[in-house]
């Protein structure tokens, strides 16, 4: 049973939007691609978890704070007296394992992926104890890309490669026990502690005046389109959505990029590049969000959802 589904990371959403509205630096583009690749790898791992037929509880994509320290967890699986913590890596290519990292033939080095779980496991352990549960925590680093090869690897490292996942979950299935209310309560408590409003501090610099305006296609990111009375058709890929959906999506993207600015009909009019009337925008905002103030001072409380499907 999946207790918490994975959502598109906030940092990825922001970088994705900026990639098509500004000119990212080389390092910022690399960060964007790495974020996307990492998320794709997590989704691939989710496919394995979704197919499990034995009793267990799954929590995806947790961001927790314990004793002032942040804990980021890709996936947890609860069953019996054990919590399985999975850190998913979507690396590709061939590397040699050394105690301080993974070394490519080009001398490029990746920090030892065990570092992250060595940091997060004791924090999770203490949190679980504080919530009143005594469960063993077993951590695994999952290399999800089948083209990834790691040489000179000691046998005692908790690494799982793609070809080992089926056998790993078959082994867990043989150990399955009935899920108890204590498991469900703990899973719910951990899910409820997930931090939803965390905003990275090292974002690229951007401002409202210089950023490109207009609404792009949620499928191919093209700004080109044609409109009928009620619908918007992408000129590049043919994706069709209602103009109301376009305005709503653009309003949420605006709020994602500029959470410090109030969402008003005029600001969204500007954000959409003046394509749609303020009256039409106001109708969409009124239909979807709570309004505050009155007349020209009216603004709306927007909760950003996922920008890209």
VEXDREN-2710 file (C-alpha; in Angstrom, 1 decimal):
% VEXDREN-2710
k/r/px/py/pz
1/UNK/0.0/0.0/0.0
2/UNK/1.4/3.4/-1.0
3/UNK/0.9/5.9/1.8
4/UNK/2.6/8.8/0.0
5/UNK/3.1/9.2/-3.7
6/UNK/6.1/11.0/-5.3
7/UNK/5.7/14.5/-6.5
8/UNK/7.8/16.5/-8.9
9/UNK/10.5/18.3/-6.8
10/UNK/10.1/22.0/-6.3
11/UNK/13.7/22.7/-7.4
12/UNK/13.1/20.8/-10.7
13/UNK/9.9/22.7/-11.4
14/UNK/11.6/26.0/-10.8
15/UNK/14.6/25.1/-13.0
16/UNK/12.4/23.7/-15.7
17/UNK/10.4/26.9/-15.8
18/UNK/13.5/29.1/-15.8
19/UNK/15.1/27.0/-18.6
20/UNK/12.5/28.2/-21.0
21/UNK/12.0/31.7/-19.7
22/UNK/15.6/32.8/-19.0
23/UNK/19.1/31.9/-20.1
24/UNK/20.6/29.5/-17.5
25/UNK/24.3/29.3/-17.0
26/UNK/26.2/26.2/-18.0
27/UNK/26.3/25.0/-14.3
28/UNK/22.6/25.8/-13.8
29/UNK/21.6/23.8/-17.0
30/UNK/23.7/20.9/-15.7
31/UNK/21.9/21.1/-12.4
32/UNK/18.6/21.1/-14.2
33/UNK/19.4/18.0/-16.3
34/UNK/20.8/16.2/-13.2
35/UNK/17.6/17.0/-11.3
36/UNK/15.5/15.7/-14.2
37/UNK/17.6/12.6/-14.5
38/UNK/17.4/11.9/-10.8
39/UNK/13.7/12.3/-10.8
40/UNK/13.4/9.9/-13.8
41/UNK/15.4/7.3/-11.9
42/UNK/13.1/7.6/-8.9
43/UNK/10.1/7.1/-11.1
44/UNK/11.7/4.0/-12.5
45/UNK/12.2/2.6/-9.0
46/UNK/8.5/3.5/-8.2
47/UNK/7.5/1.1/-11.0
48/UNK/9.1/-1.7/-9.0
49/UNK/7.4/-0.7/-5.8
50/UNK/4.0/-0.4/-7.4
51/UNK/4.1/-4.0/-8.6
52/UNK/4.8/-5.5/-5.2
53/UNK/2.1/-8.0/-4.3
54/UNK/3.0/-8.5/-0.6
55/UNK/1.8/-6.6/2.5
56/UNK/4.0/-3.5/3.0
57/UNK/3.6/0.2/3.4
58/UNK/5.4/2.6/1.0
59/UNK/6.3/6.2/1.6
60/UNK/7.9/8.0/-1.4
61/UNK/9.8/11.3/-1.4
62/UNK/10.1/12.4/2.2
63/UNK/11.7/15.6/3.4
64/UNK/11.9/15.6/7.2
65/UNK/13.6/17.8/9.8
66/UNK/15.0/16.1/12.9
67/UNK/16.9/17.9/15.6
68/UNK/17.5/20.9/13.3
69/UNK/18.8/18.8/10.4
70/UNK/17.1/18.1/7.1
71/UNK/16.6/14.4/6.1
72/UNK/15.8/13.7/2.4
73/UNK/14.6/10.2/1.7
74/UNK/13.8/8.8/-1.8
75/UNK/11.6/5.8/-0.6
76/UNK/10.7/3.9/2.6
77/UNK/9.2/0.4/2.8
78/UNK/7.7/-0.7/6.1
79/UNK/7.1/-4.3/6.9
80/UNK/7.5/-6.6/9.9
81/UNK/9.9/-5.0/12.4
82/UNK/12.0/-3.4/9.6
83/UNK/12.0/-0.1/7.7
84/UNK/13.9/-0.3/4.4
85/UNK/15.4/3.0/3.3
86/UNK/16.2/3.3/-0.4
87/UNK/18.4/6.0/-1.9
88/UNK/18.0/5.9/-5.7
89/UNK/20.9/6.9/-8.0
90/UNK/20.4/7.2/-11.8
91/UNK/24.1/7.2/-12.7
92/UNK/25.3/5.9/-16.1
93/UNK/28.7/4.7/-17.3
94/UNK/31.5/2.8/-15.7
95/UNK/33.2/3.7/-12.4
96/UNK/35.7/2.2/-9.9
97/UNK/34.7/2.1/-6.3
98/UNK/37.0/3.7/-3.7
99/UNK/36.3/4.5/-0.1
100/UNK/36.0/8.2/-0.8
101/UNK/33.9/8.0/-4.0
102/UNK/33.2/6.6/-7.4
103/UNK/35.9/7.3/-10.0
104/UNK/35.4/7.5/-13.7
105/UNK/38.2/6.8/-16.2
106/UNK/38.2/10.5/-17.0
107/UNK/39.1/11.3/-13.3
108/UNK/35.6/12.6/-12.7
109/UNK/34.6/11.7/-9.1
110/UNK/31.1/11.2/-7.6
111/UNK/30.9/11.4/-3.8
112/UNK/30.3/8.0/-2.2
113/UNK/26.5/7.6/-2.3
114/UNK/26.7/5.8/1.1
115/UNK/27.5/9.2/2.6
116/UNK/23.9/10.4/2.3
117/UNK/22.3/7.3/3.9
118/UNK/24.9/7.3/6.6
119/UNK/23.7/10.8/7.4
120/UNK/20.0/10.1/7.1
121/UNK/19.7/6.7/8.7
122/UNK/20.6/7.8/12.3
123/UNK/18.3/10.8/12.0
124/UNK/15.4/8.6/10.8
125/UNK/16.2/6.1/13.6
126/UNK/15.9/8.8/16.3
127/UNK/12.7/10.2/14.7
128/UNK/11.1/6.7/14.6
129/UNK/12.1/6.2/18.3
130/UNK/10.7/9.6/19.2
131/UNK/7.4/8.6/17.6
132/UNK/7.2/5.6/19.9
133/UNK/8.3/2.8/17.5
134/UNK/11.2/0.4/17.7
135/UNK/12.0/-0.8/14.2
136/UNK/15.3/-1.8/12.6
137/UNK/16.3/0.4/9.7
138/UNK/18.1/-1.1/6.7
139/UNK/19.5/1.1/4.0
140/UNK/20.2/0.4/0.4
141/UNK/21.6/2.4/-2.5
142/UNK/19.8/1.5/-5.7
143/UNK/21.6/2.1/-9.0
144/UNK/18.6/2.1/-11.3
145/UNK/20.2/2.5/-14.7
146/UNK/21.1/-0.9/-16.2
147/UNK/24.0/0.7/-18.1
148/UNK/25.8/1.7/-14.9
149/UNK/28.8/-0.5/-13.9
150/UNK/30.7/-0.3/-10.7
151/UNK/34.1/-2.1/-10.4
152/UNK/36.3/-3.1/-7.5
153/UNK/33.2/-3.1/-5.3
154/UNK/33.6/-4.8/-1.8
155/UNK/30.9/-7.4/-1.1
156/UNK/29.7/-5.8/2.1
157/UNK/28.3/-2.6/0.6
158/UNK/24.5/-2.2/0.6
159/UNK/24.3/-1.6/-3.1
160/UNK/21.5/-2.8/-5.3
161/UNK/21.7/-2.9/-9.1
162/UNK/18.7/-3.1/-11.4
163/UNK/19.2/-6.8/-12.2
164/UNK/19.1/-7.5/-8.5
165/UNK/15.9/-5.8/-7.7
166/UNK/13.5/-8.6/-8.5
167/UNK/15.4/-11.0/-6.3
168/UNK/15.6/-8.4/-3.6
169/UNK/11.9/-8.0/-3.5
170/UNK/11.3/-11.7/-3.8
171/UNK/13.4/-12.2/-0.7
172/UNK/11.3/-9.5/1.1
173/UNK/8.1/-11.3/0.1
174/UNK/9.2/-14.4/1.8
175/UNK/9.6/-12.4/5.0
176/UNK/6.2/-10.6/4.8
177/UNK/4.0/-10.4/7.9
178/UNK/0.6/-8.9/8.5
179/UNK/0.6/-5.1/8.5
180/UNK/-0.5/-3.9/11.9
181/UNK/-2.1/-0.7/13.0
182/UNK/1.2/0.4/14.5
183/UNK/2.8/0.3/11.1
184/UNK/0.0/2.3/9.6
185/UNK/0.1/4.9/12.4
186/UNK/3.9/5.3/12.0
187/UNK/3.6/5.6/8.2
188/UNK/0.9/8.2/8.5
189/UNK/3.0/10.2/11.1
190/UNK/6.1/10.2/8.9
191/UNK/4.0/11.2/5.9
192/UNK/2.4/14.0/7.9
193/UNK/5.8/15.3/8.9
194/UNK/6.9/15.8/5.3
195/UNK/7.9/19.4/4.7
196/UNK/6.0/20.8/1.8
197/UNK/7.0/24.5/1.9
198/UNK/10.8/24.0/1.8
199/UNK/12.4/26.4/-0.8
200/UNK/16.0/25.9/-1.9
201/UNK/18.3/28.8/-1.1
202/UNK/20.7/28.4/-4.0
203/UNK/18.3/29.2/-6.9
204/UNK/19.4/31.1/-10.0
205/UNK/18.9/34.8/-9.8
206/UNK/15.8/36.1/-11.7
207/UNK/13.2/38.8/-11.4
208/UNK/9.7/39.5/-12.8
209/UNK/10.7/42.4/-15.1
210/UNK/13.5/40.5/-17.0
211/UNK/11.9/37.0/-17.3
212/UNK/10.1/36.0/-20.5
213/UNK/6.3/36.4/-20.4
214/UNK/3.7/34.2/-21.9
215/UNK/2.3/30.7/-21.4
216/UNK/4.2/27.8/-22.7
217/UNK/2.9/24.3/-23.6
218/UNK/3.0/21.9/-20.7
219/UNK/4.1/19.1/-23.0
220/UNK/6.8/20.6/-25.2
221/UNK/7.4/24.0/-23.7
222/UNK/6.7/25.9/-26.9
223/UNK/5.2/29.3/-26.6
224/UNK/3.7/29.1/-30.1
225/UNK/-0.1/28.5/-30.1
226/UNK/-3.4/29.3/-31.7
227/UNK/-6.6/30.1/-29.8
228/UNK/-10.2/29.4/-30.4
229/UNK/-12.9/30.9/-28.2
230/UNK/-12.3/28.5/-25.4
231/UNK/-9.3/26.4/-26.3
232/UNK/-5.6/26.8/-26.8
233/UNK/-3.7/24.6/-29.3
234/UNK/0.1/24.2/-29.3
235/UNK/1.6/25.0/-32.7
236/UNK/4.5/22.6/-32.2
237/UNK/3.0/19.4/-30.7
238/UNK/-0.7/19.9/-31.1
239/UNK/-1.4/19.7/-27.3
240/UNK/-4.9/21.0/-26.6
241/UNK/-6.2/22.5/-23.3
242/UNK/-8.8/25.0/-22.4
243/UNK/-7.8/28.6/-22.0
244/UNK/-9.1/28.4/-18.4
245/UNK/-6.6/25.6/-17.8
246/UNK/-3.8/27.7/-19.4
247/UNK/-4.5/30.6/-17.1
248/UNK/-4.8/28.5/-14.0
249/UNK/-1.5/26.7/-14.8
250/UNK/0.3/30.0/-15.6
251/UNK/-1.0/31.5/-12.3
252/UNK/0.5/28.5/-10.4
253/UNK/3.8/28.8/-12.2
254/UNK/3.9/32.6/-11.4
255/UNK/3.3/31.8/-7.7
256/UNK/6.0/29.1/-7.8
257/UNK/8.6/31.5/-9.1
258/UNK/7.5/34.5/-7.2
259/UNK/5.9/33.4/-3.9
260/UNK/6.6/36.8/-2.4
261/UNK/4.4/38.6/-4.9
262/UNK/0.6/38.7/-4.6
263/UNK/-1.4/37.0/-7.3
264/UNK/-3.6/39.6/-8.9
265/UNK/-5.5/39.7/-12.1
266/UNK/-3.2/42.4/-13.5
267/UNK/0.0/40.5/-12.6
268/UNK/-1.3/37.3/-14.2
269/UNK/-2.4/39.4/-17.2
270/UNK/1.2/40.6/-17.5
271/UNK/2.6/37.1/-16.8
272/UNK/0.5/35.6/-19.7
273/UNK/1.9/38.2/-22.0
274/UNK/-1.3/40.2/-22.3
275/UNK/-2.9/37.3/-24.3
276/UNK/-6.1/37.1/-22.3
277/UNK/-8.3/39.9/-20.8
278/UNK/-8.1/40.8/-17.2
279/UNK/-11.8/39.9/-16.8
280/UNK/-11.2/36.4/-18.2
281/UNK/-8.3/36.0/-15.9
282/UNK/-10.3/37.2/-12.9
283/UNK/-13.0/34.7/-13.6
284/UNK/-10.5/31.8/-13.6
285/UNK/-8.9/33.1/-10.4
286/UNK/-12.2/33.5/-8.7
287/UNK/-13.3/30.0/-9.7
288/UNK/-10.1/28.2/-8.4
289/UNK/-8.7/30.2/-5.5
290/UNK/-9.7/32.1/-2.4
291/UNK/-9.7/35.9/-2.8
292/UNK/-8.7/38.5/-0.3
293/UNK/-9.2/42.3/-0.3
294/UNK/-11.6/44.1/-2.5
295/UNK/-11.8/46.0/-5.8
296/UNK/-8.3/46.9/-7.1
297/UNK/-6.6/45.4/-4.1
298/UNK/-8.0/41.9/-4.6
299/UNK/-5.5/39.1/-4.6
300/UNK/-5.7/35.3/-4.5
301/UNK/-4.2/32.6/-2.5
302/UNK/-2.7/30.1/-5.0
303/UNK/-1.4/26.6/-4.1
304/UNK/1.0/25.5/-6.8
305/UNK/0.4/22.1/-8.1
306/UNK/2.7/20.2/-10.5
307/UNK/3.5/22.3/-13.6
308/UNK/4.3/19.5/-15.9
309/UNK/2.4/16.2/-16.2
END
